[in-house]
C-alpha cells in the first residue's frame, strides 16, 4: 500500500510471476514509450494512453486499470511530456491518476502570469510547488525532496539541455545510474523543473552543488519528440540483442505558433533565434515522426505514432482552460477506424501476444565495434566489397536484358533507405539464373551476398557465411548470429550491398526454430533500413508478404524464340 492508501492491483503479482518466468527463459520482450512536449496539450497524450491501458485491462481480464509502469520497460518525455513520464514511470501512477494530477497542475501553474519583463511568463515557484505536492501525495509527507534515482520500477528519463549549450544532445535525467554519463543526481522536482523549463514560460533552473551548478532549460528545441533518445537509451541499457516488440511515440498535436511570445526586454541571455526555434518545435516533432516511420516501414507492428492531427492548432501551450476541448478532439481521433486498429496492435504487444519482434541492434543498424565511424569520416571512408555467391557465373547466359535493366532501375534507384524487388515466375523459368547474372554484373560496384531461402536452416547457414566473411562472429556470439549479421547489414559499416534471397517461400510459422534457435520467420530476419534485396520465388501469392508496392514485383515470362537465340 502506498501513501495514497491504494493497494497494488492484482496485475502486479501476475506480472511479477510472468516476468520471472520469461526472465528465466531469456525471452523478455521490451516495450518502449516516449511522449512529446506540448504544454497543456499533454493531456491529449494521456487520454490516448488511457484508451491503450483500458484495452490492456480488457485483454488481460483485470479488475482494475493496470499501470503503464508495469507494461513498459522504458518511458521518457520532454518538457510537459517529461512531467508525464515522471508521473507514470517514477511515481507509478495509473493514467486516470496522472490525468487528475495533470489537470490540477496545469491550473496551478498557468493560471497566474508574472508581470511584464521578468524571466519567464509564469512563476517557476508555482511549478516547483505543484510537483512537490504530487510527489508527497504519492510517496508520503516528508518526501518532497525524494531523489530521482531509484532501484525499483520502470526505468524512466526526462530530457533537458544546458542553457549554455542548447544545440548539444539532450542531457538525460534518469531514474537509474547508467554505466556511462549517469546524469545529474537530483530530486524528482528538480528533474521535473529542468525538463519543463521552456524559455519564455519558466526561468531556467540551477542544479548541482554550490559553485558547480549547471543551468538547464527544456529540450523542446531539438528533442521535443524524444523517440530517438528513447531507442538510443534502450540500446545502451538493455543491449543490442534484446528483442523489442513495441516502440510507442505519442504526440500532443500541432501547436498554435502564435502562442510563442517574444521574451521581455530584460530576459537575460535568451538569443533571438531561440524564439524562432520554438516556433519550429512542432514541425521538428513531426519531422522526427516521419523519419521514424520511413526507417521502420519494413518492421511491421514495431513503431507506432499516435498524434491528434486536427483540432489542437488553436490551443496554445498555456491555455489550461481548454483541457476539455483537447480531450474532445482526442476522443474523436481515437474513434477513427485506422487509429483503433493501430491501438489494438499496440495492446497485443503490451500483453505479450505480438507475432513480430526485433532486436534492438536492428533499430538503427548498430553492431558492437561496427558503429564507431565519426560523421565527418563517413563520406571519405572506403568499404571493402565482398562477393559471397556459391554458384559460378553461367557463361552461356543469353537474353533477359529487359528484365536486367528493370532490376537495375528498380533496385538501385535511391541513395538512402532500402529497396526490395520480387522476381516471380513458374519453376524452371530462369529466375535464379537472372539473379546470378545480376550478381556478377554488380560485383565490381558493391558487395553481393547470396542466401538460399528454401529452408530456415539453409538461410541461417548463408547468413553465417556473411558474418564470417565480415569478421563479426565469434564464440561469444553463438545463438545470436542472425541478429548480429542483420544489424551489421543495416549499419553503414557494411557499405553498399545487394542481398539475393533465392527461392523465397513463406516460412512464417512453418518452423518455429531452426538449427540455431531463431524463433521467428525468415522475413523477420532480413535487414530493413539499408541496401537492395532481390527475392526470387515461384509463389505469386506471397509476393504481397514482402511488399505491397506493385512496382516492386517483376514477372519473368517464358523466353521468346528470338530472345533465346540472340
N, C-alpha and C positions, 0 to 999 in steps of 0.2 A: 504493500500500500504506500502511495506517495503522499506528499504534503497536501494534496488536494482532497485526500480521503478516498480516492478511487482505487480500486484494486486492479491488478493486471488482468487483461482479458484472457479468456481461455486459450486464445490463439497463441499466446506467448509460450505456454507449455507445449502445445502442439508443434510450434516452430522449433523449439529447442530440441525436441525429440527428433524431428525431421532433419534439422541441421546437423545433429550429432551423427545420424545415420549416413547422411551424404558426405560429411567430412571424413568418416571412416573409409568410405568408398572412393574418396578423392574426386567426387563428381559435382561439387557445388558449382552452380551456375550463377554468375554475377548479374545483378541488375543495377543500373546507374541512373541517377536523376539530377537534372540541372534546371534551375528556374531563373528566368531573366529578371533584370531590374525593371522598374516601371512605376514607382510611386504607388499611389493608392490603387492603380490598376493591377497591382499584385493580387488583389482579391480574385481576379479572373483566374490566375494560375491555381489558386486554392480551390475555387469552385470546380475547375476541371479535374484536379486531383481528387476532390471529394467524390466525383462520379466514378473515377477509376477505383477508389477504395471501396465504394459501395458495391460495385460489381465483384470485387475480390471477396467481400463478405458473403455475397450470394453464392459465388462459385465454391467457396470453402465451407458453406453452411455454418457460419459463425453466428453466435448470439449477439455479439457487439461489433462495432466498427473496428477493424484492425488498424494498427499503427503503421504508417509508412516506414518508420524506422525498423520494423520487423520484416519488411519486404524489399527494402532497397539496401544494398551493401555500401553505397556511397552516394551522398547528397551534397550538392553545392549550390551556391547562389551568389549573385552580385547585387549590391545596393539593397533595395527593399526585398529583392529575391534572396539576398543573403540573410535578412531577418527571418524570412520564411524557412530557409534551410536550418537556421538555429532553432526555431520553434519545433520543427518536425524532427530534426536529427539530434541535436544536442539535448534539447529538453524533452524529446519523445512525446510530443503532443499528438492527439488524433487530429484529423483535418477539421472536424467541427470545432474542436477546442481552438485550433490555430486561427480559424476564421473569426471566432469570437474575440480572441486576443488582438488580432489584426484590426478588427473594426474599432475596438476601443483605443488601440494605439494610434490609429490614423486620426481619430477625433482629438486625442490629447495633443498630438504633435502638430497637426496642420490647422487647427482652429485659431491659433494666435500668431499673427505676424509681428516681426520686430519692426522698430522704427527705421525709417529710410537711412541708408548709408552705413549700416552695420555689416559685420562679416556674416553673410548668410541671411536669407529671408526669414527663417524660422529659428526658434530657440533650440539649440542643441541640448540645453539642460532639460527641456521637456522630453526629448527623445531618450536621453540617458535615464531619466526618472521612470519613463514608461517601460523601458527594457528591464530595469532593475525590479520593477513591480511584477512583471511577468515571471522573472527568474525566481523571485521569492514565493510567488503563489504556487509554483511548481515544486521547488526544492525545499521550501520552508523558510520561516523567519531566520534572519541572520546569514542567509546565503546570497545576498545581493552581489557580493564580490566573488562568487564562485568562479574558478578558473575555467577557461575554455577547454583545456586538456582534460581528458577522462579516459579511463581504461576500459570502459564498458560502452555497449550500444553501437549504433550505426556510425560509421565514420562520416564526418561532416567537415566541410570547409567553406569559408566565405572569402571573397576576393576584394582587395583594396590595392591602392598604389601609393608609393611615397609621393608626397606633394611636390618634392623637388625633382622627381623623375617620372613624370606621368606617362611617358612613352615606353617605359620598360614593361617587362612581363609583370602580370599582377602578383602581388605578394599574397600568399595563402595563409589564412588564419585557421589552423586545423584543430580538431578535437583529439588528435594523437600526435605523438612525437615522431616525425618522419626520420628515416635514416640520414637523409641529407637535407640541409636547409629546413629545419623543423618549423621555422617561423616564430613570430612573437609569442612569448609566454604571457598571455594577458587574460583578463577576466572576460566573461561572456558578454557583459555590456560594452566593454571596450571593443571587442570584435564586431558587435552589432553597430556601434557608432562608426567604426572605421569603414565598414562596407557600405554604410548608408550616408556617408558624409559627402553628398553631392554638392559641388560648388554652386554657389548662388542660393542653395537651400539651407545648408548647415555648414558651420565652420569646421575646419579640419580638426583632427584630434591628435594629441601628442601621446605616444605610447613608449614606455621604457623607463629605465631608472634615471634619476636626476643626472643631468649633463650628458646623457646618452639617448635622449628621447628622439624619436622619429615622428615626422608629421605625415599623417595619412589622410587621403580622400578616397571616395569610392572609385571603383574600377570601371564605371559605366562607359568611359570614353573609348576604351578599346576592348572591353570584355563584358559588355552588357549581356551578351549571350555567352555564358561560360562553359558551353558544352565541350569546347576543345580542351580547356583546362581540366574538365572532368575526366576525359579519356586519358590525357597525359598522366594525371594523378593516379588513376586506376592502374595504369601500366606500371608505374613506379612502386605502388603499394602491393599489388597482387601478383605481379609478374606477367611475362608475355604469353605464357602458355595457358593461363587460366581462361576458362570459357565464359563468355558473356552472352546472355540471351536477350537483353533489352537495354537500349540507351534511350531514355525518355527526356526530351527537352520541351519545357512548357514556357511559352512566351506570355507577354502581357498586352498584346495588341499593339496597334500603331498609335504613337502619342500625338498630342497636339503640339506642333512645333512652336506655336506662339506662347506656349507655357514656359519656354526657356527665356527668362528675362535677363538683361544685362546686369552686372553687379553694380553696387553703389560705388561712388567715386573713390571712397577711401578703403574699399575692399582690397586688401593687400595681396600683392604677388599673384594675381589671377590674370594671366595673359589673355588678350582679346581673342586669340584663335581658339582658346579653350571653350568659349561660348559657341563658336561655330562647330566644334567637335560635339558638344552637347546636342546641337540641332541635328547632327547626323547619327545620333545614338541608335534610333530605331532602325534606320537604314542599315547600319552595321550589323545589328542583330539579325535582320532579315538576310543579309548577305552571307553571314555565317551559316544560317539555316539552309540556304540554297546550296552552299558549298558542301555541307554535310550530306544533304540529300543526294547530290551528284556522286559524292565519294562512296556512299553505301547503296547505290542503286542496284548493285548485284548481290546485296546481302539482305534477302527478303526477311522481313519481320524483325530486323535488328534495331534500326533507328526510327524513332517516332518524334515528330514535331507537331505539337498542338498549340495553336495560337489563333485567337479570335481575329478574323480577317477584316470584319467590318463592324462599325458601331462605336468603337472606342476612340476614334480620331478626335472627338470633341471633348475628351476627358483629359485634362492636364494632370501632371504628376501629383499635385497637391489638393485637388478638388475632392475632398473626403466626403462631401455631402452627396456625391454621385455614385457612392458604392452600390446602391440598389440598381442604378442604371447599368453599371458594369456587370452586375450579376445577371440582369435580364438579357443583355447581349450575349453573355457567355452561355447561358442556358439555351438560347436559340442556336448558337454554334454547335453545342453538343447534340442537338436534335437532328442534325444533318446525318443522312444515312452513311456517307463515307466516313465521317468522323466517328460515328458509333461503331462501325466495323473496325476502325483502327484501335479504338479503346478496347474492343474485345480481344484483339491480338495482343495488346499490352497486358491485359489481365491474364491471358494464358501463360505469358512469360513469367509473370509475378507468382503464379501458383504452381510453377514448375511443369507446365504442360506444353511448352514451346517445342516444336519439332526442329527448329533451326538454332544452332549455336555457333559461335565464332570465337576463336582465341583472341585475346587482347592484342597480341602481336600483329594480327591482321588488320587492326583498326587504323593503323597508319603506316603499315609496312615495316615496323621496327623489328630488328633482329639483333640480339646481343653481338656487339662487335662489328656490326654492319650498318650502323646508322649514325656514325660519328663524323660525317663529312660536313664541314662548315659551309654555310650557304654561299660564301664568296668563292669557294673552291669548286662548286658543282659544275659550273659552265666549262671549266678547263679540265675537269677530271677525265682521264681515259679509262674506259672499261674494257676488261678482257672479254672477247667474244668466245662463246663456247658452242660446239656443234655436237649434240648428243642425239644422233639418229642411227638406230641399229640396222638400217636397211641401206644397201648400196644404191646408187643412182641407176635408174633404168636407161641405158644408152639407146634403147630402141623406142623411147617415148616420142610420140608424134601427136600433133593436133592439140585440141583443147585450149588454144591460145586465147579465145574469147573468155573462157572461164578463168584462166590465169590472170588475165587483165582485170576482170571483175574482182577477183580476190585481192589483187594489189590495191585496187581503188578503194575497196570497202574495208580492208583490214588496216591499211596504213594511211588512212585519210586524216587523222588528227594527231596533234602533238602531245596532248595531255589526256589522261584518263585511259580507259580500256575499250578496245573494240573486240567484238565477237562475230564470227560468221559461221553458219552451219552449212556444210556441204552435204546434201542428201540426195539419195537416189537408190535404185534397187541394187541388191547384192551383185557383185561382179561387174558393175558398170564402169569401175575405174576411179573411184573416189580416192582410195589410198594412193594410187599412182599420181594423181593430180596433186595431192598434198605433198607427196615425196618430191615431185618436180619443183614445187614452190619452195620447199625446204632448201634444196640445193641451190636454187637461184638466189635465195636470201642469205646464204651462208656467209658471204663476204661483207654483208651490210650489218647484220645483227646476230645475236645468239639465237640458235634454233634448238628447241627441246621437243623430243618425241615421246608420247606416252601411249601405252596400249590400254585402252579403256574397256576391253572386253570383259574384264572382271575387276573387282576391287583389289584383289591380290596383285594382278599384273600392273594395275595402275600405281599401287603403292611401291612396287619394285621399280617402276620407271621414275617415280619421284625421288626415290633413294639414290638412283644413279645421278640425278641432277644435283642432289645435295652433296654427294661425294665429289663430283666434279667441281663444285663451287667451294668445297672445303669447309662447309658449315656444320657437318655432322661429326659427332664424337661419341664415345661410350656413354657419356653423361646424358646424352640427348635421346637415349633409347626410348621407344614408345611415343616420341614426340616428333618424329621425322617429318611427317606430313605438315604439321603446323609450322615447323621451322623453315622448310622449303617454301611453303606458301608465303610466309611472311617475308622471306628473302626476295622472292619474285615480286612481291608488292612494294618492296623498297627500291629506292633509286640506285642502290648499290649493285643491283643486278644488271643495270644498263638497259639497252633496248633489246627486246626479245620477241620471238614468235614461239608460241606453245601449240603443238598439234596434239589434239585429243582424238586418236584414231579409234574407229569402231565404238563410238559412244552409244551406250544403252542406258535405259532408265533403270538404274540400280537402286533407286531410293527404296529402302525397306526390304530389298531383296536379300540383303546380307547385313545384319546389324554390325558385325565386326569382322574385319579381315585379319590376316595373319599378324598385323601389327596393332591390333586392338583399337582401330579407329571407329568410334561409334557414330558415324554419320555417312551419308551417301557421297558418291564420287563428286557430284556437282558442288557440294558444300566444301570440298577440299581444294577447289581452284582459287587462284588469286582473283581479286575483284577490282583492283584500283589501277593497275598499270598493264602495259603490254598488249599484244594481239593474240587472240586464241582462235584457232581454226578447229572445228569439230567435223568429223565425218560420221555419218550414220545412215542406216537404211530404214530407220523408223521415222517416217514423216510425222507421225502423231506426237512424237516427243520433242519436236523442234521448238514448240512453244515453251517447253520447260527451261530452255536455255535463254531464249529472248522472245519478246513479243513484237519486236521490230521486224516487219516483213522484208525490209531492205537487207536484213542480215541473214536471210535464208536464200541459199543458192542451189537450184536444182540441177543435177547432172543428167542430161538426156542421153539416149543412145547415140553413139557417134555415127555421123553420116558417112556415106561411102567416100565422098570427095575429101572429107577431113581425114579419114583413115589412111588414104593413100598419098596425102600431101607431104 
